Amino acid sequence: MTKVLVQHTFWAHGGAERVFFVTVKSLANAGFDVTVYTDRKSNVKIYEDVMGEPWPRSVIIKEGKLASIGTFTVYMSLLTKLVDNIGTRYDAVVVTQGPFYPWEAPRTQLLLYLHFPPLDIEIPALYPLPQSPLRRLAKLLYKMYLALPVYAQKLAHMNMVKRAFKIFANSRFTLAALSLYVRGLEDIMSKATILNPPLIGAERLLSHRKAAKEPCIATISRFSEEKKLELVLEAARRLKGYRFYIAGGVASRASRLYYERIARSRPPNVTLAANVPESTKEALLGKCQVYLHTMVGEHFGIAPLEALAAGATPVVHKFSGTWTDVCAEKYCYGFSSTDPEEVAERVQEALEKPILAPPDHFEKFSPELFGKRMVKAVEEAVLK
């Protein structure tokens, strides 16, 4: 029996996990002997919440030997790979998240699902903090602390794109970023193609279109700095007559601190909820007329896709895979800056003139189609 290792490091409720879960299910259903590797703690309850079914009984989960260590977490990905031995006993490796280093399974075929390459592009903060001497020193020390794991992960990423038999990019936006990342290595692009993350429960989401929408605005997001949730608060201050909802995951200390900051500064017409189940998120998307997604440079955006399917009109930044792939540049309202006035204007337009994407738009996000393409790629890699 063909043995396949699927690597995914961080188990959460985002689009990356939908890619991971459908990959595991599809390969197991195709008859492969599947092992899942994670360098952190696994959590099959997330699979059951997202997929609505038990974890595949035949799939073995292998956790890193250092997975239980809760300190120096940025170093864990490197250290646990040095301790764990991912040898050549697999016929193929599918990486859906996390670094895969040159010394790991060197003679095994590798397939890479690319959420985004590690480009050295910094998107400016929406509200930059004053740079006092103490803050500049703290920033320098933290940069030094991160230097080794950042270098190691960049080395791993370049190794993966060079070595991969097939590279699946999650959007046109990510594919374009990959072409910049491998400039001068154009042969790599011949191995790359687009495979959008799967939309799970499409029929159920589409059924929400039958119900009347309320004039409210939903945002589903991990509570993290790069999501720029302050922009939701600023839009809400300019649209005081409407209720805004922000629901999403809080999984780390940094995430908790960011959630608390958003909670302290939110206006009265913003409601927050942390770590809510999938059913609550779906109900919110089915309820609200508009979905607001504020991240600049979003690689894909599974929540806007779910919102679009549920009949909410997304408002998103145009510099994103959300705009290119989820919205097809026509089924959403797009903004081009982080100016709260522009964002509020687009939200107002979406409330007044909602856009409904046709049902056939979601066929390319089918989990069945995703699974068939992933299984075929693994079969081709093994036969090569």
C-alpha positions as CSV (number, residue, x, y, z in Angstrom):
1,M,0.0,0.0,0.0
2,T,1.3,3.5,-0.9
3,K,2.4,5.3,2.2
4,V,1.8,9.1,2.4
5,L,2.8,11.6,5.1
6,V,0.7,14.8,5.4
7,Q,2.4,17.5,7.4
8,H,0.4,20.3,9.0
9,T,1.8,22.1,12.0
10,F,-0.9,24.3,13.6
11,W,-4.5,23.0,14.0
12,A,-7.1,25.8,13.9
13,H,-10.3,26.7,12.2
14,G,-9.0,28.6,9.1
15,G,-8.7,28.0,5.4
16,A,-5.3,26.2,5.8
17,E,-7.0,23.6,8.0
18,R,-9.8,23.0,5.4
19,V,-7.0,22.3,2.9
20,F,-5.4,19.9,5.4
21,F,-8.6,18.1,6.5
22,V,-9.9,17.6,2.9
23,T,-6.4,16.4,1.8
24,V,-6.3,13.8,4.6
25,K,-9.9,12.6,4.0
26,S,-9.4,12.4,0.2
27,L,-6.1,10.4,0.4
28,A,-7.6,8.0,3.1
29,N,-10.7,7.5,0.9
30,A,-8.5,6.8,-2.1
31,G,-6.9,3.8,-0.2
32,F,-3.5,5.3,0.7
33,D,-1.9,4.5,4.0
34,V,-1.9,8.0,5.5
35,T,0.1,9.4,8.5
36,V,-0.3,13.0,9.7
37,Y,2.7,14.7,11.2
38,T,2.4,17.8,13.4
39,D,5.2,19.4,15.4
40,R,2.6,20.7,17.9
41,K,-0.3,19.1,19.7
42,S,-3.1,17.7,17.5
43,N,-6.8,18.3,18.0
44,V,-9.2,16.1,16.2
45,K,-12.1,17.9,17.7
46,I,-11.4,20.8,15.3
47,Y,-11.6,18.3,12.4
48,E,-15.0,17.1,13.7
49,D,-16.3,20.7,14.1
50,V,-15.2,21.8,10.7
51,M,-16.0,18.6,8.7
52,G,-19.0,17.5,10.7
53,E,-17.8,13.9,10.9
54,P,-15.3,11.8,12.9
55,W,-11.6,11.7,12.2
56,P,-10.8,9.0,9.6
57,R,-10.1,5.8,11.6
58,S,-7.3,4.6,9.4
59,V,-5.2,7.8,9.6
60,I,-2.4,7.8,12.2
61,I,-1.4,11.0,13.9
62,K,2.3,11.5,14.8
63,E,3.1,14.4,17.1
64,G,6.6,15.9,17.4
65,K,8.5,14.7,20.4
66,L,8.8,18.3,21.7
67,A,5.1,19.1,21.0
68,S,4.2,19.5,24.7
69,I,6.8,22.2,25.3
70,G,5.1,25.5,25.7
71,T,8.1,27.9,25.8
72,F,10.3,29.3,23.0
73,T,7.6,28.3,20.6
74,V,9.2,30.0,17.6
75,Y,12.1,27.6,17.9
76,M,9.9,24.5,18.3
77,S,9.4,23.9,14.5
78,L,13.2,23.7,14.0
79,L,14.1,21.9,17.2
80,T,11.4,19.2,16.9
81,K,12.5,18.5,13.3
82,L,16.0,18.0,14.5
83,V,14.8,15.5,17.2
84,D,12.1,13.7,15.1
85,N,13.2,11.4,12.3
86,I,11.1,11.7,9.1
87,G,12.9,9.1,7.1
88,T,12.3,7.5,3.7
89,R,9.6,5.1,4.7
90,Y,7.0,7.2,2.9
91,D,6.3,7.1,-0.8
92,A,5.2,10.7,-0.9
93,V,5.0,13.7,1.5
94,V,2.2,16.4,1.2
95,V,3.1,19.6,3.1
96,T,-0.1,21.6,3.8
97,Q,1.6,23.8,6.4
98,G,5.0,24.3,8.0
99,P,8.6,24.0,6.9
100,F,10.1,20.8,5.5
101,Y,13.9,20.8,5.7
102,P,16.5,19.5,3.2
103,W,17.6,16.6,5.5
104,E,14.0,15.2,5.8
105,A,13.0,12.2,3.6
106,P,15.5,13.3,1.0
107,R,14.5,10.7,-1.6
108,T,10.7,11.0,-1.1
109,Q,8.5,12.8,-3.6
110,L,7.2,16.1,-2.1
111,L,4.0,17.9,-2.9
112,L,3.6,21.4,-1.6
113,Y,0.4,23.4,-0.9
114,L,1.5,27.0,-0.8
115,H,-0.5,29.4,1.2
116,F,2.0,32.2,0.5
117,P,5.8,32.4,0.0
118,P,7.9,34.2,2.6
119,L,8.4,37.4,0.8
120,D,10.2,40.2,2.6
121,I,7.3,42.7,2.3
122,E,6.2,44.6,5.3
123,I,2.7,46.1,5.2
124,P,2.7,49.3,7.2
125,A,0.7,49.3,10.5
126,L,-2.7,51.0,10.3
127,Y,-1.9,53.0,13.4
128,P,1.9,52.9,14.0
129,L,3.0,53.3,17.6
130,P,5.6,55.9,18.6
131,Q,9.1,54.6,18.3
132,S,10.7,55.5,21.7
133,P,14.3,54.4,22.4
134,L,13.1,51.6,24.7
135,R,10.7,50.4,22.1
136,R,13.3,50.4,19.4
137,L,15.6,48.4,21.6
138,A,12.9,45.9,22.4
139,K,12.2,45.6,18.7
140,L,15.9,45.0,17.9
141,L,16.2,42.3,20.6
142,Y,13.1,40.5,19.4
143,K,14.4,40.6,15.8
144,M,17.7,39.0,17.1
145,Y,15.6,36.3,18.9
146,L,13.7,35.5,15.7
147,A,16.8,35.5,13.5
148,L,17.6,31.8,13.6
149,P,14.1,30.4,13.2
150,V,13.3,32.9,10.4
151,Y,16.5,32.0,8.5
152,A,15.8,28.3,9.0
153,Q,12.2,28.6,7.7
154,K,13.3,30.6,4.7
155,L,15.8,27.9,3.9
156,A,13.1,25.3,4.3
157,H,10.7,27.2,2.0
158,M,13.2,27.5,-0.8
159,N,14.1,23.9,-0.4
160,M,10.4,22.9,-0.7
161,V,9.7,24.9,-3.9
162,K,12.9,23.7,-5.5
163,R,12.3,20.1,-4.6
164,A,8.5,19.8,-5.0
165,F,7.1,17.5,-7.6
166,K,4.0,19.7,-7.7
167,I,3.2,23.1,-6.1
168,F,-0.4,24.1,-5.5
169,A,-0.9,27.8,-4.9
170,N,-4.1,28.8,-3.1
171,S,-4.9,31.8,-5.4
172,R,-3.8,33.8,-8.4
173,F,-2.5,36.3,-5.9
174,T,-0.2,33.7,-4.3
175,L,0.9,32.3,-7.7
176,A,2.0,35.8,-8.7
177,A,3.9,36.2,-5.4
178,L,5.6,32.8,-6.0
179,S,6.8,34.1,-9.4
180,L,8.6,37.0,-7.5
181,Y,9.9,34.6,-4.9
182,V,11.6,32.3,-7.4
183,R,12.8,35.0,-9.9
184,G,15.6,33.6,-11.9
185,L,14.4,30.0,-11.3
186,E,11.5,30.1,-13.8
187,D,11.5,26.3,-14.3
188,I,9.9,26.1,-10.8
189,M,6.8,27.9,-12.2
190,S,6.2,25.0,-14.6
191,K,5.4,22.8,-11.5
192,A,3.0,25.3,-10.0
193,T,-0.8,25.5,-10.5
194,I,-3.7,27.0,-8.7
195,L,-5.9,24.9,-6.4
196,N,-8.3,27.0,-4.3
197,P,-9.1,25.9,-0.8
198,P,-12.3,23.8,-0.6
199,L,-15.6,25.2,0.5
200,I,-17.0,22.8,3.0
201,G,-20.8,22.7,3.5
202,A,-21.6,24.7,0.3
203,E,-25.2,23.5,0.1
204,R,-25.8,24.4,3.7
205,L,-24.3,27.8,3.2
206,L,-26.2,28.5,0.0
207,S,-29.5,27.7,1.8
208,H,-29.0,30.8,4.0
209,R,-29.8,32.9,0.9
210,K,-33.5,32.0,1.3
211,A,-33.7,33.9,4.6
212,A,-34.1,37.7,4.9
213,K,-30.9,39.5,5.8
214,E,-30.5,42.0,8.6
215,P,-28.6,45.3,7.9
216,C,-25.6,44.2,10.0
217,I,-21.9,43.7,9.2
218,A,-20.0,40.5,10.1
219,T,-16.3,39.9,10.3
220,I,-14.8,36.4,10.9
221,S,-11.1,36.6,11.7
222,R,-8.3,35.2,13.8
223,F,-7.5,37.9,16.4
224,S,-4.0,38.9,15.1
225,E,-2.3,42.1,14.2
226,E,-2.1,41.5,10.5
227,K,-5.9,41.2,10.2
228,K,-6.2,45.0,10.9
229,L,-9.4,44.7,12.9
230,E,-9.0,48.3,14.1
231,L,-10.3,49.2,10.6
232,V,-13.6,47.4,11.5
233,L,-13.9,49.6,14.6
234,E,-13.2,52.8,12.5
235,A,-15.8,51.8,9.9
236,A,-18.3,51.2,12.8
237,R,-17.6,54.6,14.2
238,R,-18.6,56.1,10.9
239,L,-21.7,53.9,10.5
240,K,-23.2,54.3,13.9
241,G,-26.6,53.1,12.9
242,Y,-25.5,49.6,12.0
243,R,-24.4,46.7,14.2
244,F,-21.0,45.2,13.5
245,Y,-19.9,41.7,14.7
246,I,-16.4,40.3,15.0
247,A,-16.0,36.6,15.8
248,G,-12.8,34.6,15.6
249,G,-10.1,32.6,17.2
250,V,-7.9,33.4,20.2
251,A,-5.2,30.8,20.5
252,S,-2.0,32.4,21.9
253,R,-0.9,35.1,24.3
254,A,-0.3,37.6,21.5
255,S,-3.7,36.8,20.1
256,R,-5.3,37.3,23.6
257,L,-3.6,40.6,24.1
258,Y,-4.8,41.8,20.6
259,Y,-8.4,40.7,21.4
260,E,-8.3,42.6,24.7
261,R,-7.0,45.7,22.9
262,I,-9.8,45.5,20.3
263,A,-12.4,44.9,23.1
264,R,-11.2,48.0,25.0
265,S,-11.3,50.3,22.0
266,R,-14.5,49.1,20.3
267,P,-17.4,51.5,19.9
268,P,-20.9,50.6,21.3
269,N,-22.2,49.2,18.0
270,V,-19.5,46.5,17.8
271,T,-20.0,43.0,19.3
272,L,-17.0,40.7,19.9
273,A,-16.9,36.9,20.3
274,A,-13.9,34.7,20.7
275,N,-13.5,31.0,19.9
276,V,-17.0,30.4,18.8
277,P,-18.0,27.1,17.1
278,E,-18.4,26.8,13.3
279,S,-22.2,26.7,13.7
280,T,-22.2,30.2,15.4
281,K,-19.9,31.6,12.6
282,E,-22.2,30.2,10.0
283,A,-25.3,31.6,11.6
284,L,-23.7,35.0,11.7
285,L,-22.8,34.9,8.0
286,G,-26.4,33.8,7.2
287,K,-27.8,36.7,9.3
288,C,-25.8,39.7,8.1
289,Q,-26.2,41.5,4.8
290,V,-22.5,42.5,4.6
291,Y,-19.2,40.8,5.3
292,L,-16.2,43.1,6.0
293,H,-12.6,41.7,5.6
294,T,-9.9,44.2,6.5
295,M,-6.6,42.3,6.0
296,V,-4.3,43.8,3.3
297,G,-2.6,41.2,1.3
298,E,-4.9,38.3,2.3
299,H,-3.6,35.2,0.6
300,F,-7.1,33.7,0.0
301,G,-9.7,34.2,2.7
302,I,-12.0,31.3,3.5
303,A,-14.4,33.3,5.6
304,P,-15.2,35.8,2.8
305,L,-15.9,32.8,0.5
306,E,-18.3,31.3,3.1
307,A,-19.9,34.7,3.5
308,L,-20.4,35.1,-0.3
309,A,-21.9,31.6,-0.5
310,A,-24.3,32.4,2.4
311,G,-25.5,35.5,0.6
312,A,-23.6,38.3,2.4
313,T,-21.9,40.8,0.2
314,P,-18.1,40.9,1.0
315,V,-16.2,44.2,1.3
316,V,-12.5,43.4,0.9
317,H,-9.1,45.0,0.1
318,K,-8.2,44.7,-3.6
319,F,-4.6,43.7,-2.9
320,S,-5.5,40.2,-2.0
321,G,-6.3,36.7,-3.2
322,T,-9.8,37.4,-1.8
323,W,-10.4,39.9,-4.5
324,T,-8.8,37.9,-7.3
325,D,-10.2,34.4,-6.6
326,V,-13.0,34.6,-4.0
327,C,-14.6,37.7,-5.5
328,A,-13.5,37.1,-9.1
329,E,-13.0,40.9,-9.1
330,K,-16.8,41.4,-9.5
331,Y,-18.8,39.8,-6.7
332,C,-17.6,42.0,-3.9
333,Y,-17.0,45.7,-3.1
334,G,-13.3,46.5,-3.0
335,F,-11.3,49.2,-1.3
336,S,-7.7,50.2,-2.3
337,S,-6.4,51.8,0.9
338,T,-6.7,51.6,4.7
339,D,-8.5,54.9,4.8
340,P,-11.5,54.3,7.2
341,E,-13.6,56.7,5.1
342,E,-13.2,54.6,2.0
343,V,-13.9,51.4,3.8
344,A,-17.1,52.9,5.4
345,E,-18.2,54.1,2.0
346,R,-17.8,50.6,0.4
347,V,-19.7,49.1,3.4
348,Q,-22.6,51.6,2.9
349,E,-22.7,50.7,-0.9
350,A,-22.9,47.0,0.0
351,L,-25.8,47.7,2.3
352,E,-27.6,49.7,-0.3
353,K,-26.8,47.6,-3.4
354,P,-25.9,44.0,-2.4
355,I,-24.2,41.6,-4.8
356,L,-25.2,38.0,-5.1
357,A,-22.7,35.6,-6.8
358,P,-24.3,32.8,-8.9
359,P,-24.3,29.3,-7.4
360,D,-22.1,28.0,-10.2
361,H,-19.3,30.4,-9.0
362,F,-18.7,28.0,-6.1
363,E,-18.3,24.8,-8.1
364,K,-14.5,25.4,-8.5
365,F,-14.3,25.4,-4.7
366,S,-15.8,21.9,-4.4
367,P,-14.1,19.6,-1.8
368,E,-14.7,16.7,-4.2
369,L,-12.8,18.5,-7.0
370,F,-10.1,19.5,-4.6
371,G,-9.7,15.9,-3.4
372,K,-9.6,14.5,-6.9
373,R,-6.8,16.8,-7.9
374,M,-4.8,16.1,-4.8
375,V,-5.1,12.4,-5.1
376,K,-4.2,12.5,-8.8
377,A,-1.0,14.5,-8.0
378,V,0.0,12.1,-5.3
379,E,-0.5,9.1,-7.7
380,E,1.6,10.8,-10.4
381,A,4.3,11.6,-7.9
382,V,4.5,8.0,-6.7
383,L,4.7,6.6,-10.3
384,K,7.4,9.0,-11.4
